Amino acid sequence: MAGSSRGRVPVDHSPQALPTALSPTSEGKVAVAADRPSVSGSPSPPFYEHRDWTDLLDVMLHQVIALLSSFQDFLAFAGTSRSWRSAASSFPSIYTSTFPPLHLKPDARYARRQQDSATRILLSKCKWQLVDPSRTALPPRCLAPRNAPSSAHYLGSSYGYLIFFDQTHCLLVNAYTGTKTKSPKLRPGNNFGNYYYGILTAPLNSSNSCLLLCSNTSMFQWKSGTHSWVEQPFASGGARILQIVFFKGQMFAIDFLQRIHIMQFLPQLAMHEVAAVRGEDMVIGLHFKPWLVVCGERLLLVDLSVVSDELYGIHGKFQGFHLDLSTEPAKWVEIEKLENWTLFITFDRRNPTFSCMSPERWGGKSNCIYVARPIEGSDEPWTAIELGQPVPSTTRAISSSLMRPPGDDGHFNQSHFIHFIQSTGEPMGAPELCL
């Protein structure tokens, strides 16, 4: 493949570095808009000529991806040719904030039945809808995994995959196509409820991809392509892990006591607590379990607290804090604005968090936190709340669920956001529709 000798140099995101217009053709070529010379000297309407750009360097193709504003545009790009799909798979994860994640919502009727039942999720009946925040006019798609097992326990989602456990194996279900990947069997003696959280360390098709599972006493690691699991016991006295994120090449975890740790696996699992000073503004009022969000070059802690003031009375408010690692000890610094960024969270801590830069490009709002739960009476399946502003009362109604640790009920019944950048190295066609 021509990509084997492609260069890796800093990406120039400026529009001047790109052709004036690009559109894929059925032959895997690209139509380029160019100015047609005029005999009179005055500009003439542009004409389109076909050029074979399938062997462009990755650095140039990454410039195109950086300007995309929707998941559909990304799919069109990846479907142009094999080399363009390869470039999409190698797109640096630092730039995955160029367009918003999709919103995934389990079927409301099925989720309600599961919530009222002691049974586990029947994947053969589990359906969900995908909605693109940048193109809300598109009809949502509903799908289910192929050849699903009789029941499963939901552990989280990562790189476009939903992670389930069916008592013997982990199932990674592609949330867009419905196809699934099965892990090796876990060792005997691990009962159904031991595992409460799962996450991929890299896209499933990457050579360094690993699936991590958290239990009450250990972390289990499966390297994609191998035939066994590796168990790494937690140190005694460790608290339950609430969330794991990847920031500047390291794994950061927050536990149920809200302590921050840096995790490493070689030569063995080790968790080093990050000593961090908390300001007085972080301990006032009633707080719920916070979220870690990677936002560009910053690691943020997003906190939902209950406060009281003369204008709004008792209300909820989101606050953001930046972890300043340049000091010893590290320090949490409150941020007043997200500037030209927006964040995406869900109330189920098993689900990932995301950030997106310049959301106005796809119709979003800067300095907002998108919560995967609608305001009553709203047509949109999420709520956009400005940082530091009162949370709508219809959203506060579910705040009691934030006090529970992740994965207590095992149900797949809460909507969340999911990103598909690098989720698969195969072409992603239209999903199977559930009729």
N, C-alpha and C positions, 0 to 999 in steps of 0.2 A: 504493500500500500504506500501511496506517496507520502502519507503522514509520518512514515518512519523516520524521515529526516527533517521534520518540521522544527523550526526554531521556537524557543521559549523566551520571549522578551516582554517587557512591560507593555500592557495594553493601552493604546490610545483610544479613549472613549469619545473623542470629539467627532461630531458629525462630518467635519471636513475630511476626516481620514477614510470615509466610506463613499461608495458610489452614491449618486443622487437618488436612485431607487433600485430596489431588488425585489424580484418575485420569482419563486421557483417554477419550473416548467416540468411537463410530464417526462421529458427526456433527461432529467437530472441536470439541466442547464439553468442559467439565470438570465432573465430578461433585464437589460440595462437601459435606463432612460438616458438619452443623450440629446444634446442640442443639434439640430440639423442645420448646416450652414445655409445661408440665404444669399441668393444672387444679388438682391437689393441691399444687402448689408443689415437688414432688420432681422431680429430673431424670429424663427419659425417654431411652430409647435414641436415638442420633442417626439422622436420616433424611437421604437424599441428594436434593438438588435440582440440576437442570441449569442452568448459567449459561453464556452465551457469553463466554468469556474469550480468544477468539482474537486480540483487538486490545489485549491488555495491553501496557504499555510494556516495552521491552527490559530496563529496570532491574529490573522485578519478575520477569520471566521468568529473568533471570540469577540472581536469588535462589533460584529453584527449582533451576536447574542446579547451583548451588553445594552443594546438599544431596543430590544424587544420589550413589549409592555403587557403581554398576556401569555398564558399557558398555551393557547391555541396557536399563537405565533411561533412559540418554541417547538410545538409539534410539527408545524409546517416546515420549519427550518430543519429539524432532525429527519424529516421524511424526504428531503430533496435528493440526497444521494448517500451512499455508504460512508464516504469520507466526511460529509457534513454531519452525519449521525455520530461518527467517531469523535469529531470536534465537540459535539454537544455533550458526549459522555465525559470528555476531558476538561470541560469548562470548570475553571477554578471555583471552588465552593465559596470563596470570599465574595464572589459576584452574584450569588444566588438571590440577592435582595433586589434585583433589577425589576422583578414583577411580582405580584402578590401570589401567595399560595392559594390553592383551591379550598373551598369550604366543603367538608364532608359531613353529611348528616344521616345517621341511621334512620331507617323507616320508622316513622312516629308510632304507628300502631304496633309494630313488632317490639320496639323499644319499651313501650308501655307495658306490654304483656310480660316482657322479661323482668321489668322492674318490680312487678307484682308477683313474680314467681320465684321459687327457690331453685329452679332448674338453670342449667348453664345455657349459653348461647347455642342455638341450633343453626350452625352456619349454612346448612342447606336451605334455611328459610330467611336468613339474614340478608337484607337488602339495604342499600344506601344510595344517597343522591350526591352528585358532585355539582357544585356551582362555582363559576369563575367570578370573583368580585369585580374584575375589569369588564365583564360582559354579562351583566345580570339579566339581559334580555333573552339570552339563550335558554332553551328549556333544560332543566336539570336531567341528568342521566341516572338511571337506577340499575344496579347490577348486583350479582352475587357470585361467590367463588365457584369454580367448577369442582365436581366430585368432592363436595365438602363432607367432613366427618359428622357424626351424630351430634356432638356437643364440643364446646371449646370455651376456654377462659381467656378473656381479652387482657393483654399485657401492655399495649401501647402501639404507636406507629412511628415509622422512621423511614426516610428516603423513599416515600411513596408506597411503603408496605405497611399493612396492618399485621400485628404480631399476636398470634393466638397460641394457646397451649391446650392439647387435647388429652392430657394425662400421660402420654408417652412421648409425643413429639411436639416441636414448635412448628407452626405453620406461618409462613410469610406470604400474605395474600396481597398481590398487586391491586391497589385500590382503584386503578383505572381500567385494567383489563380483566380483573377477576381471577387471573391465573395464580397458582400457589406454588411455593417451594417448601419442601419438608426437610427438617433437620434430622440428624441421627437421633436415636432413642436416648432419652436421659436415663441415668443409672436407676436401678430399682430402689424403691424405698422413698422416693420423693413423691409425696402425696399431692393431690390436685391443688390445694390451696397454698403450697409453699412459695410459689412464684407470684410476685405481685407487679413486676416492672420489667420491660424488655426494650432494648434499643440496639440499632446497628451502629457500628463505628465508622462505616463508610458505605457507599453504594454496594449493593449485593454483588454486582459484576466486577468490583474492584479486587485486585490481588490481595489487598490488606483488609478486606471486609471481615468483620467479626460480629456475631450476635451475642449480646450480653444479657443475661438474665439475673435478676436480683431475687434472692430468697431472704428469709429472716436471719440466716447465719452465714451465707456464702454468696459469691458471685460465680456464675457459670459462663464459660466462654466457648463458643463454637466458631472456628475459622471456616469461612465458606469454602467448600470443596473438600474438606476433611471428613472423617467418619467417626469422630468422637468428640466428647466435651471435656473441658478442663475445669476442675473446681478450684476456686480460690477462696478459702475461708476468710471472713472478716475478722479483724482484730476484736478481742473481747471488749465489751463495753461500747461497741459501735452502735450508732443509732440508724434507724431505717432510712434508706436513701429516698429522697423525695423526687429528685430530678437530676439528670446528667446533661451537660452541654459541652460542645467542643469550641474552644476559644484559643486562637493563636497556637495551634498545634498541640494543645493540652486538653485533658479531660477535667472539667470542673464539676463537682457534685455538691448538692445542698442536701443536708439530712433533715430529719423531722424536727431536730432541735435548732434548725436554721443556721447550722455551722457550715462553712464553705471548705471543701477539700479539693486538693489536686490528686488525681488518681494515676497510678502507673501499674503495669502488669509484668514488667521484666525487671529483675529475674523472677519476681513473684509479686502478687497483688500487694500494693501499699497505698495507703491514703494519708496524705499529709495535710493536716488542718492549716488553713490560711488564717493567721492571726489578723483580724480586722477590727478596727475601732468603729463603733456605732455612735452616731451623733444623737443628741437629745431628741431630734425630730423623728427618730426611728422608734422611739419607745413610748410615745404619747398616744393614748387611746387604745381601743381594742383592735388588734391586728389579726389577720388570717394568714395562712401559710403563703409565702411569697413565691414569685416566679423568677427564674433566671432567664434572661434574654440576651443573646448576642446581637449587638446593634453596631455594625461597622467595626470600628476599632475599640469599642467599649463593651465591657461586660456589665449589664444592668441587673439590678434587683428591682422588680416591680411589686409593690406592696398595696394591698387593699385594706384600708383601715376604716373604722367607724369613728367619726368625729362629730363635734357639735359646734355650731356658731349661731349668731343672732339672725343671719339672713336665711339660712336653709334649715336650721334646727339640727336634729340628729340625722346624719346622712353618711353614705360611703364615699370614699375618695381614693383614687389611685395616685400613688406617689412613685417616683423613680429615683434610684440611687446608683451612682457609678462607682465601681470598685477601683480605687486608685492604688495600683500596685507599685508605684514609684516610691512610696514611703515605707518605712519599717517601724511599726507594723503597718499593714495596708489600712486604708481608710475608706469608709463609705461616704460619698459626697452626694448630697441631694442635687438633682437637676431640675431646673424650673421648666425647661422646654425640651422637647425632642427635636426641635428645629425642623429640618425637612425629612424627618423619619416618621414612620408609623409602626406600631407593634401589633402582633396577633397572638392572642392567648385563648385558653379554654379553662373551664373550671375543673376539669379532670387532669390531675398532674401527670398522668401517664402519657398524655399527648404532648407533642412538641410545641415550642414557641418559635415565632419568626419575627423578623423585622423587614421593612421595605423602605427603600430610599426614593424620594421624590414621588410620592403616591399620586400627585396630581396628574401625572402622565397617563394613568389609567382610570382617573375619576375618583380617586380616594382623597383623604384629607391628611395633611401633616399634623404632627403633634397630637395624634390620637392613638388610642388603644382600641383595637377591634376585638370585641369579646364575642365568642361563638355562641351567642344566645340572643334571640331577638327581644326587642321591647314589645309588649303586648299590643297587638293591633298593627304592627309594622309588617310590610311585605318583605323586607330584607331579613335573612336568617341570622344576622349578626347585629351588634350594636357598636357604634363608634363613640367612644367617650374621650373627651379631651383630658390630657394629663392635668391633674390638680382640680378638675371641675367635679361637681356633685354627680354621683352615679344615679341614674334614674331609679325610682323606687321599684319599678317592675323588674329591674335587674337585681336589686338588693334582696329580693325575696328568696333567691336561691343561695344566699351567702352562707346559710347554715351547713351546706354540703362541703364548704371549703375546710371545715374543721376535721374532716375525715382524712386519713392517710390514703395515698393512691392505691387503687385496686382492691378496696375493701369488699366490694360486691362482685367484682369480676365481670360486670355487665358492660356491653358495648352499647351504651344508651345515651351518650352525650355527643353532640356535634363538636367538631374541631377543625383546625386548618391543617393542610398537608401539602408538602412541596414535592414536585416530581423531578427536579433537576438531578440528573445523574441516577435516577431511580432504576434504570434498566438500560442495557446496551443494545436491546432489540428494538425494532421499529414499534412504535406505539400507535396502532390503528384505532379505529372506533371501538368502544367497548361493547360487550354484549348487552343488549337491552332486555330488561325483564318486562314482559308483556302481561 
